[in-house]
């Protein structure tokens, strides 16, 4: 390995796995509380508002535990491997999927849910971690890129006027004079020019 290759490699910054686990526990626990509240309102019996915790409270625990396992597992895997790649979300996804599978009580379901969520998380992260895919270019500002595209595809005003005609907010140079002449010719009215 050449000396320059070491300088080009990024230095791994360790992550706080406990803080990440707590953060994801709070987020997914809130989602579990929301889901539990929906389940509570859809029950046939009239249960009290505390039914969110007493009757369907297991949903809150399941969401919170799965979120904690995912956040902690992802950060811990990154710290142990000292790499920040798509394997870390896959490991976190396997752990959280396994917790969801534990609810069914069989080992095949536990491993199957874990493997399914691991594949989904790994592929999603490998594909850019966004539903829109990779960013165009990280070195180019998005506003400047859109302005360039807007200017690059701008048509001359004459071409637009030929296709659409004047009016509806599209006016060519000398429009006021042509309008005043047209009104004078058709109606005999002098239009004051401003």
C-alpha positions in Angstrom: 0.0 0.0 0.0 1.4 3.4 -1.0 1.6 6.2 1.5 -1.0 8.2 -0.4 -3.5 5.4 -0.2 -3.7 5.7 3.5 -4.3 9.4 3.3 -7.1 8.9 0.8 -9.0 6.4 3.1 -11.4 8.0 5.4 -10.8 7.7 9.1 -13.7 5.9 10.8 -15.5 8.0 13.5 -17.0 5.7 16.2 -20.7 6.1 17.0 -22.4 6.1 20.3 -24.4 2.9 20.2 -26.2 3.4 23.4 -27.4 6.9 22.4 -28.4 5.6 19.0 -30.4 2.8 20.7 -32.1 5.2 23.0 -32.9 7.6 20.1 -34.5 4.9 18.0 -36.3 3.4 21.0 -38.0 6.8 21.6 -38.9 7.2 17.9 -40.2 3.7 17.3 -41.9 3.7 20.8 -43.8 6.8 19.7 -44.8 5.1 16.5 -45.9 2.1 18.6 -47.9 4.3 20.9 -49.6 5.8 17.8 -50.3 2.3 16.4 -51.6 1.1 19.8 -54.0 4.1 20.0 -55.3 3.2 16.6 -55.8 -0.4 17.6 -57.5 0.7 20.8 -60.0 2.9 18.9 -60.8 0.1 16.5 -61.8 -2.5 19.2 -65.4 -3.6 19.3 -65.8 -3.3 23.1 -65.8 0.1 24.8 -62.4 0.2 26.5 -61.1 3.2 28.3 -58.3 5.5 27.2 -56.0 3.4 29.3 -56.6 0.5 26.9 -53.8 1.9 24.8 -51.4 0.6 27.6 -53.4 -2.2 29.1 -55.1 -3.9 26.1 -52.8 -3.1 23.1 -49.7 -2.0 25.0 -47.7 -4.9 23.7 -47.5 -3.1 20.4 -45.7 -0.2 22.1 -43.2 -2.6 23.6 -42.7 -4.5 20.3 -42.0 -1.3 18.3 -39.7 0.1 21.0 -37.7 -3.2 21.3 -37.4 -3.5 17.6 -36.2 0.1 17.2 -33.7 -0.3 20.1 -32.3 -3.5 18.6 -32.0 -1.8 15.2 -30.3 1.4 16.4 -28.0 -0.3 18.8 -27.1 -3.2 16.4 -26.4 -0.8 13.5 -24.1 1.4 15.5 -22.4 -1.4 17.4 -21.7 -3.3 14.1 -20.2 -0.1 12.6 -18.0 0.3 15.7 -16.9 -3.3 15.7 -16.2 -3.4 11.9 -14.9 0.1 11.8 -16.7 0.6 8.5 -19.7 2.6 7.6 -21.3 0.5 4.8 -24.6 -1.3 3.9 -23.8 -4.3 6.1 -24.5 -2.3 9.3 -28.2 -1.6 8.5 -28.5 -5.2 7.4 -27.2 -6.4 10.8 -29.5 -3.9 12.6 -32.4 -5.0 10.4 -31.7 -8.7 11.3 -31.8 -7.9 15.0 -35.0 -5.9 14.8 -36.7 -8.4 12.5 -35.8 -11.2 14.8 -37.5 -9.4 17.7 -40.6 -9.0 15.6 -40.4 -12.8 14.7 -40.1 -13.7 18.4 -43.7 -12.7 18.8 -44.7 -15.7 16.7 -42.8 -18.1 19.0 -41.0 -20.3 16.4 -37.4 -20.3 15.4 -38.1 -20.4 11.6 -40.3 -17.3 12.0 -37.7 -15.5 14.1 -35.0 -16.2 11.5 -37.2 -15.5 8.6 -38.4 -12.1 9.8 -34.8 -11.2 10.7 -33.5 -12.2 7.3 -36.3 -10.4 5.5 -35.7 -7.2 7.3 -32.0 -7.5 7.0 -32.3 -7.8 3.2 -34.7 -4.9 3.0 -32.5 -2.6 5.1 -29.3 -3.6 3.4 -30.6 -3.1 -0.1 -32.3 0.2 0.8 -29.0 1.5 2.3 -27.0 0.2 -0.7 -29.3 1.9 -3.1 -28.6 5.3 -1.5 -30.8 5.2 1.6 -33.5 7.3 -0.1 -36.6 6.5 -2.1 -35.4 8.9 -4.8 -32.0 7.1 -5.2 -28.6 8.6 -5.1 -28.0 12.4 -5.2 -26.9 13.7 -8.6 -23.5 15.0 -7.5 -22.5 15.8 -3.9 -20.2 18.6 -5.1 -22.9 20.6 -7.0 -25.5 22.6 -5.1 -29.0 21.5 -5.8 -30.3 25.0 -6.4 -27.5 25.7 -8.9 -28.1 22.4 -10.7 -31.9 23.2 -11.1 -31.1 26.7 -12.3 -28.7 25.3 -14.9 -31.4 22.9 -16.1 -34.0 25.6 -16.2 -31.7 27.9 -18.3 -30.5 25.0 -20.4 -34.0 24.1 -21.5 -35.4 27.7 -21.8 -37.0 28.5 -25.2 -36.8 31.8 -27.0 -39.8 34.1 -26.5 -40.6 34.1 -30.2 -40.9 30.4 -30.3 -43.3 30.5 -27.3 -45.3 33.3 -28.8 -45.6 31.4 -32.1 -46.9 28.3 -30.4 -49.2 29.8 -27.7 -49.9 33.4 -28.9 -50.0 36.4 -26.7 -52.1 36.7 -23.6 -52.5 34.7 -20.4 -49.3 36.4 -18.9 -47.2 35.9 -22.0 -46.5 39.1 -23.9 -43.8 39.8 -26.4 -41.9 43.1 -26.9 -44.1 45.9 -28.2 -47.3 44.3 -27.1 -48.8 47.5 -25.6 -48.4 49.3 -29.0 -49.9 46.5 -31.0 -52.8 46.3 -28.5 -53.5 50.0 -28.7 -53.4 49.9 -32.5 -55.8 46.9 -32.6 -58.3 48.6 -30.3 -58.1 51.8 -32.2 -58.7 49.9 -35.5 -61.5 47.7 -34.3 -63.4 50.1 -31.8 -62.1 53.5 -32.6 -60.9 54.1 -29.0 -57.6 55.7 -28.1 -55.9 53.7 -25.4 -53.6 55.8 -23.2 -50.1 54.2 -23.0 -48.6 54.1 -19.6 
